[in-house]
Amino acid sequence: MYDLQPDQIDSLIAIIREASGDNLSRAAFTEAALQLFEDIAGFETLPGNQSRRVIHILWQGYRLAIRDPKQKPKNQQ
C-alpha cells in the first residue's frame, strides 16, 4: 500500500532537495521528509515502521543524488 515507484521516490527526493538543499543531516532530512508526508494523502498517517522504511529509501537516494547529480538513483524497496 505504501510502496513507491522509482519515479515517485525520485520526485520526493527532488522536492526535499529543492525545499531544503543538499546539505541536510540525517535528522534534518528525516524532519523534511516527515513534513512532506503531511502533504501527501495517506502518508500523514503512515505507521512508524513503514515511515522509517520509506525515509531510509529516500535518504539513500538523497545521498546518492548529492554525490553525483548526473547519476540516477537505483531505488530498492
N, CA, C and O atoms as a GROMACS GRO file, in nm:
protein
  308
    1MET      N    1   0.081  -0.120   0.000
    1MET     CA    2   0.000   0.000   0.000
    1MET      C    3   0.086   0.127   0.000
    1MET      O    4   0.052   0.225  -0.065
    2TYR      N    5   0.197   0.124   0.072
    2TYR     CA    6   0.282   0.242   0.081
    2TYR      C    7   0.408   0.229  -0.002
    2TYR      O    8   0.501   0.308   0.013
    3ASP      N    9   0.412   0.131  -0.091
    3ASP     CA   10   0.528   0.116  -0.178
    3ASP      C   11   0.527   0.227  -0.283
    3ASP      O   12   0.424   0.261  -0.340
    4LEU      N   13   0.644   0.281  -0.305
    4LEU     CA   14   0.659   0.388  -0.403
    4LEU      C   15   0.734   0.336  -0.524
    4LEU      O   16   0.823   0.252  -0.511
    5GLN      N   17   0.697   0.385  -0.639
    5GLN     CA   18   0.767   0.353  -0.762
    5GLN      C   19   0.896   0.437  -0.769
    5GLN      O   20   0.903   0.543  -0.706
    6PRO      N   21   0.996   0.391  -0.843
    6PRO     CA   22   1.121   0.467  -0.851
    6PRO      C   23   1.103   0.613  -0.893
    6PRO      O   24   1.171   0.701  -0.840
    7ASP      N   25   1.012   0.640  -0.986
    7ASP     CA   26   0.992   0.779  -1.027
    7ASP      C   27   0.928   0.861  -0.917
    7ASP      O   28   0.952   0.981  -0.907
    8GLN      N   29   0.845   0.798  -0.833
    8GLN     CA   30   0.785   0.869  -0.720
    8GLN      C   31   0.892   0.901  -0.615
    8GLN      O   32   0.893   1.010  -0.557
    9ILE      N   33   0.982   0.807  -0.593
    9ILE     CA   34   1.092   0.829  -0.499
    9ILE      C   35   1.180   0.943  -0.548
    9ILE      O   36   1.217   1.032  -0.471
   10ASP      N   37   1.212   0.941  -0.676
   10ASP     CA   38   1.294   1.048  -0.734
   10ASP      C   39   1.225   1.183  -0.718
   10ASP      O   40   1.291   1.283  -0.688
   11SER      N   41   1.094   1.186  -0.737
   11SER     CA   42   1.019   1.312  -0.723
   11SER      C   43   1.022   1.362  -0.580
   11SER      O   44   1.041   1.482  -0.557
   12LEU      N   45   1.004   1.273  -0.483
   12LEU     CA   46   1.008   1.314  -0.343
   12LEU      C   47   1.147   1.366  -0.304
   12LEU      O   48   1.158   1.465  -0.232
   13ILE      N   49   1.250   1.300  -0.353
   13ILE     CA   50   1.386   1.346  -0.325
   13ILE      C   51   1.407   1.484  -0.387
   13ILE      O   52   1.465   1.572  -0.323
   14ALA      N   53   1.360   1.504  -0.507
   14ALA     CA   54   1.375   1.634  -0.574
   14ALA      C   55   1.302   1.743  -0.496
   14ALA      O   56   1.352   1.855  -0.485
   15ILE      N   57   1.184   1.712  -0.444
   15ILE     CA   58   1.109   1.810  -0.366
   15ILE      C   59   1.185   1.847  -0.239
   15ILE      O   60   1.195   1.964  -0.204
   16ILE      N   61   1.239   1.748  -0.171
   16ILE     CA   62   1.316   1.774  -0.049
   16ILE      C   63   1.440   1.855  -0.081
   16ILE      O   64   1.472   1.949  -0.008
   17ARG      N   65   1.509   1.820  -0.187
   17ARG     CA   66   1.631   1.894  -0.225
   17ARG      C   67   1.597   2.039  -0.259
   17ARG      O   68   1.669   2.131  -0.219
   18GLU      N   69   1.488   2.059  -0.332
   18GLU     CA   70   1.450   2.194  -0.371
   18GLU      C   71   1.412   2.278  -0.249
   18GLU      O   72   1.446   2.396  -0.241
   19ALA      N   73   1.341   2.218  -0.157
   19ALA     CA   74   1.294   2.290  -0.039
   19ALA      C   75   1.403   2.310   0.066
   19ALA      O   76   1.406   2.412   0.135
   20SER      N   77   1.493   2.210   0.079
   20SER     CA   78   1.586   2.212   0.192
   20SER      C   79   1.733   2.210   0.155
   20SER      O   80   1.818   2.230   0.241
   21GLY      N   81   1.764   2.187   0.029
   21GLY     CA   82   1.904   2.189  -0.012
   21GLY      C   83   1.971   2.053  -0.007
   21GLY      O   84   1.908   1.950   0.018
   22ASP      N   85   2.101   2.057  -0.030
   22ASP     CA   86   2.181   1.934  -0.040
   22ASP      C   87   2.273   1.910   0.079
   22ASP      O   88   2.360   1.824   0.073
   23ASN      N   89   2.256   1.985   0.185
   23ASN     CA   90   2.346   1.972   0.300
   23ASN      C   91   2.276   1.927   0.426
   23ASN      O   92   2.317   1.964   0.536
   24LEU      N   93   2.170   1.848   0.412
   24LEU     CA   94   2.094   1.806   0.529
   24LEU      C   95   2.164   1.694   0.604
   24LEU      O   96   2.222   1.604   0.544
   25SER      N   97   2.157   1.701   0.736
   25SER     CA   98   2.197   1.587   0.818
   25SER      C   99   2.086   1.483   0.810
   25SER      O  100   1.978   1.511   0.758
   26ARG      N  101   2.112   1.365   0.860
   26ARG     CA  102   2.007   1.261   0.858
   26ARG      C  103   1.885   1.308   0.938
   26ARG      O  104   1.771   1.287   0.895
   27ALA      N  105   1.908   1.370   1.052
   27ALA     CA  106   1.796   1.418   1.134
   27ALA      C  107   1.715   1.526   1.062
   27ALA      O  108   1.592   1.523   1.064
   28ALA      N  109   1.784   1.620   0.999
   28ALA     CA  110   1.715   1.727   0.926
   28ALA      C  111   1.641   1.670   0.805
   28ALA      O  112   1.532   1.715   0.772
   29PHE      N  113   1.702   1.571   0.739
   29PHE     CA  114   1.636   1.507   0.626
   29PHE      C  115   1.509   1.436   0.672
   29PHE      O  116   1.405   1.446   0.608
   30THR      N  117   1.518   1.365   0.783
   30THR     CA  118   1.402   1.295   0.837
   30THR      C  119   1.290   1.393   0.866
   30THR      O  120   1.174   1.367   0.834
   31GLU      N  121   1.322   1.505   0.926
   31GLU     CA  122   1.222   1.607   0.956
   31GLU      C  123   1.160   1.662   0.827
   31GLU      O  124   1.039   1.681   0.820
   32ALA      N  125   1.242   1.687   0.727
   32ALA     CA  126   1.191   1.737   0.599
   32ALA      C  127   1.098   1.634   0.534
   32ALA      O  128   0.995   1.670   0.479
   33ALA      N  129   1.136   1.507   0.540
   33ALA     CA  130   1.053   1.401   0.482
   33ALA      C  131   0.920   1.391   0.557
   33ALA      O  132   0.815   1.378   0.495
   34LEU      N  133   0.924   1.396   0.689
   34LEU     CA  134   0.801   1.387   0.768
   34LEU      C  135   0.709   1.506   0.739
   34LEU      O  136   0.587   1.491   0.734
   35GLN      N  137   0.767   1.623   0.721
   35GLN     CA  138   0.685   1.740   0.686
   35GLN      C  139   0.622   1.720   0.549
   35GLN      O  140   0.507   1.756   0.528
   36LEU      N  141   0.697   1.664   0.455
   36LEU     CA  142   0.645   1.637   0.322
   36LEU      C  143   0.531   1.535   0.330
   36LEU      O  144   0.430   1.550   0.261
   37PHE      N  145   0.547   1.433   0.412
   37PHE     CA  146   0.443   1.331   0.426
   37PHE      C  147   0.311   1.392   0.471
   37PHE      O  148   0.205   1.340   0.436
   38GLU      N  149   0.316   1.499   0.548
   38GLU     CA  150   0.194   1.565   0.594
   38GLU      C  151   0.111   1.618   0.477
   38GLU      O  152  -0.010   1.637   0.490
   39ASP      N  153   0.175   1.642   0.365
   39ASP     CA  154   0.106   1.698   0.248
   39ASP      C  155   0.066   1.592   0.146
   39ASP      O  156   0.010   1.625   0.041
   40ILE      N  157   0.093   1.466   0.176
   40ILE     CA  158   0.061   1.358   0.082
   40ILE      C  159  -0.050   1.273   0.143
   40ILE      O  160  -0.035   1.216   0.250
   41ALA      N  161  -0.161   1.267   0.072
   41ALA     CA  162  -0.276   1.190   0.121
   41ALA      C  163  -0.235   1.046   0.153
   41ALA      O  164  -0.176   0.979   0.069
   42GLY      N  165  -0.267   1.001   0.271
   42GLY     CA  166  -0.235   0.865   0.315
   42GLY      C  167  -0.102   0.855   0.387
   42GLY      O  168  -0.085   0.766   0.471
   43PHE      N  169  -0.010   0.943   0.358
   43PHE     CA  170   0.122   0.937   0.422
   43PHE      C  171   0.124   1.009   0.556
   43PHE      O  172   0.215   0.989   0.636
   44GLU      N  173   0.024   1.095   0.580
   44GLU     CA  174   0.022   1.166   0.707
   44GLU      C  175  -0.008   1.069   0.822
   44GLU      O  176   0.016   1.101   0.938
   45THR      N  177  -0.060   0.951   0.790
   45THR     CA  178  -0.090   0.851   0.893
   45THR      C  179  -0.006   0.725   0.874
   45THR      O  180  -0.042   0.618   0.922
   46LEU      N  181   0.104   0.738   0.805
   46LEU     CA  182   0.193   0.625   0.779
   46LEU      C  183   0.242   0.567   0.911
   46LEU      O  184   0.294   0.640   0.995
   47PRO      N  185   0.225   0.436   0.932
   47PRO     CA  186   0.274   0.373   1.056
   47PRO      C  187   0.425   0.394   1.070
   47PRO      O  188   0.497   0.402   0.970
   48GLY      N  189   0.472   0.401   1.192
   48GLY     CA  190   0.612   0.430   1.221
   48GLY      C  191   0.712   0.342   1.150
   48GLY      O  192   0.810   0.393   1.096
   49ASN      N  193   0.689   0.211   1.149
   49ASN     CA  194   0.786   0.122   1.084
   49ASN      C  195   0.791   0.144   0.934
   49ASN      O  196   0.898   0.137   0.874
   50GLN      N  197   0.676   0.170   0.872
   50GLN     CA  198   0.675   0.196   0.728
   50GLN      C  199   0.731   0.334   0.697
   50GLN      O  200   0.797   0.353   0.595
   51SER      N  201   0.705   0.430   0.784
   51SER     CA  202   0.761   0.564   0.766
   51SER      C  203   0.913   0.558   0.770
   51SER      O  204   0.980   0.620   0.687
   52ARG      N  205   0.967   0.484   0.865
   52ARG     CA  206   1.114   0.470   0.875
   52ARG      C  207   1.171   0.402   0.751
   52ARG      O  208   1.279   0.439   0.705
   53ARG      N  209   1.099   0.303   0.697
   53ARG     CA  210   1.146   0.232   0.578
   53ARG      C  211   1.148   0.326   0.457
   53ARG      O  212   1.245   0.328   0.382
   54VAL      N  213   1.041   0.403   0.439
   54VAL     CA  214   1.035   0.497   0.327
   54VAL      C  215   1.142   0.604   0.342
   54VAL      O  216   1.209   0.639   0.244
   55ILE      N  217   1.160   0.657   0.463
   55ILE     CA  218   1.261   0.760   0.486
   55ILE      C  219   1.401   0.703   0.459
   55ILE      O  220   1.486   0.773   0.405
   56HIS      N  221   1.424   0.580   0.496
   56HIS     CA  222   1.554   0.517   0.469
   56HIS      C  223   1.581   0.510   0.318
   56HIS      O  224   1.691   0.540   0.272
   57ILE      N  225   1.480   0.469   0.242
   57ILE     CA  226   1.493   0.461   0.097
   57ILE      C  227   1.518   0.600   0.039
   57ILE      O  228   1.604   0.618  -0.048
   58LEU      N  229   1.443   0.698   0.086
   58LEU     CA  230   1.461   0.836   0.038
   58LEU      C  231   1.600   0.888   0.074
   58LEU      O  232   1.664   0.953  -0.008
   59TRP      N  233   1.646   0.860   0.196
   59TRP     CA  234   1.778   0.906   0.240
   59TRP      C  235   1.888   0.848   0.150
   59TRP      O  236   1.980   0.919   0.111
   60GLN      N  237   1.877   0.719   0.118
   60GLN     CA  238   1.978   0.658   0.030
   60GLN      C  239   1.980   0.728  -0.105
   60GLN      O  240   2.087   0.759  -0.157
   61GLY      N  241   1.864   0.754  -0.161
   61GLY     CA  242   1.856   0.823  -0.289
   61GLY      C  243   1.907   0.966  -0.282
   61GLY      O  244   1.971   1.015  -0.374
   62TYR      N  245   1.878   1.032  -0.171
   62TYR     CA  246   1.924   1.170  -0.149
   62TYR      C  247   2.076   1.174  -0.145
   62TYR      O  248   2.138   1.257  -0.212
   63ARG      N  249   2.136   1.086  -0.067
   63ARG     CA  250   2.282   1.083  -0.055
   63ARG      C  251   2.347   1.055  -0.191
   63ARG      O  252   2.448   1.116  -0.225
   64LEU      N  253   2.291   0.963  -0.267
   64LEU     CA  254   2.343   0.932  -0.399
   64LEU      C  255   2.329   1.054  -0.491
   64LEU      O  256   2.421   1.087  -0.565
   65ALA      N  257   2.215   1.118  -0.486
   65ALA     CA  258   2.188   1.233  -0.574
   65ALA      C  259   2.282   1.350  -0.546
   65ALA      O  260   2.324   1.419  -0.638
   66ILE      N  261   2.316   1.372  -0.420
   66ILE     CA  262   2.403   1.486  -0.391
   66ILE      C  263   2.550   1.453  -0.417
   66ILE      O  264   2.631   1.543  -0.436
   67ARG      N  265   2.584   1.325  -0.418
   67ARG     CA  266   2.721   1.286  -0.451
   67ARG      C  267   2.746   1.296  -0.600
   67ARG      O  268   2.852   1.340  -0.643
   68ASP      N  269   2.648   1.253  -0.678
   68ASP     CA  270   2.663   1.251  -0.823
   68ASP      C  271   2.530   1.288  -0.887
   68ASP      O  272   2.451   1.200  -0.920
   69PRO      N  273   2.505   1.417  -0.903
   69PRO     CA  274   2.375   1.464  -0.954
   69PRO      C  275   2.338   1.408  -1.091
   69PRO      O  276   2.220   1.406  -1.126
   70LYS      N  277   2.437   1.363  -1.168
   70LYS     CA  278   2.410   1.311  -1.302
   70LYS      C  279   2.360   1.167  -1.299
   70LYS      O  280   2.295   1.120  -1.392
   71GLN      N  281   2.393   1.097  -1.190
   71GLN     CA  282   2.357   0.956  -1.181
   71GLN      C  283   2.216   0.943  -1.125
   71GLN      O  284   2.182   1.006  -1.026
   72LYS      N  285   2.135   0.859  -1.191
   72LYS     CA  286   2.000   0.831  -1.142
   72LYS      C  287   2.010   0.733  -1.026
   72LYS      O  288   2.082   0.634  -1.036
   73PRO      N  289   1.938   0.757  -0.915
   73PRO     CA  290   1.940   0.662  -0.804
   73PRO      C  291   1.880   0.528  -0.846
   73PRO      O  292   1.786   0.521  -0.925
   74LYS      N  293   1.937   0.422  -0.791
   74LYS     CA  294   1.880   0.289  -0.810
   74LYS      C  295   1.803   0.259  -0.682
   74LYS      O  296   1.860   0.213  -0.584
   75ASN      N  297   1.674   0.284  -0.685
   75ASN     CA  298   1.592   0.269  -0.566
   75ASN      C  299   1.553   0.124  -0.546
   75ASN      O  300   1.506   0.057  -0.638
   76GLN      N  301   1.573   0.079  -0.425
   76GLN     CA  302   1.537  -0.057  -0.389
   76GLN      C  303   1.433  -0.049  -0.279
   76GLN      O  304   1.447   0.028  -0.184
   77GLN      N  305   1.329  -0.130  -0.293
   77GLN     CA  306   1.224  -0.132  -0.191
   77GLN      C  307   1.217  -0.266  -0.125
   77GLN      O  308   1.135  -0.286  -0.036
   0.00000   0.00000   0.00000
